[in-house]
Amino acid sequence: MSRLPLEVEVSLAGLLFGSLWFAFLGPPPRRRASSTAVAVVGGLGVAICLGGLVLAHLSPAMAGLSLALGVEALCIAGWLGRGGGGGGGGGGGEDDPGPPHSGPGLDWDAFDRARREWERPRTPV
């Protein structure tokens, strides 16, 4: 069985850790990629990972490299899907119309009364 040199394995582990950190905790891209692009990159990542699992019986070194490449593609897909530049959801910019149910016609006092009625202690029947 062939195996990667230790230096390569450690470097690969560092690259994967850094990519995962950046994909989930790093700054998002300025604009969100299309869902099609995210799905294509994510699907490619899954396909490469599955190929790596198939290679596991033939060459552990190639399987490891393939799995690492698939994880990198999944990191890219996750990072691209985070785009939008707003620094998170819920913002309320000038052009943002707000939540869909915040317009006129909602009686929040009636809602609070109904919620309090629902929260009252109940006795089992």
Residue, then its C-alpha position, 0 to 999 in steps of 0.5 A: m500500500s502506498r502512502l503519502p509522506l508525512e509532510v504532505e499529509v500534515s500540509l493537506a490537513g492544514l489546508l483542509f482545516g484552513s479551508l473549512w474555517f474560511a468557508f464557515l467563519g471567514p468573510p463571505p463573498r461580496r455577492r451570492a453566487s447563483s444557486t445553479a453555480v453552488a449546486v454544480v460546485g457542490g455536486l462536483g465535490v460530492a462526486i469527487c468524494l465518492g470517487g475517492l471512496v471507490l479509490a480507497h481499495l486501489s490506492p489509499a494515497m489517491a483516495g486521500l487526495s481525491l477526498a481532499l479535493g472533494v472537500e475543497a470543492l464543498c468548501i467553495a460551494g458553501w462559501l459561495g452560498r454565503g455571499g450577499g455582503g450584508g454581513g448576515g441576515g436581517g439587516g434592514g437597508e434603505d431598499d429593504p421592504g422589511p419582513p413580509h408580514s409587517g405591513p398594516g392590518l396586523d394587530w399585534d395586541a390581539f396577537d399578544r392576547a391570543r398568545r397569552e391565552w394559549e400559554r395559560p396552564r392547562t389541565p389534562v383531560 
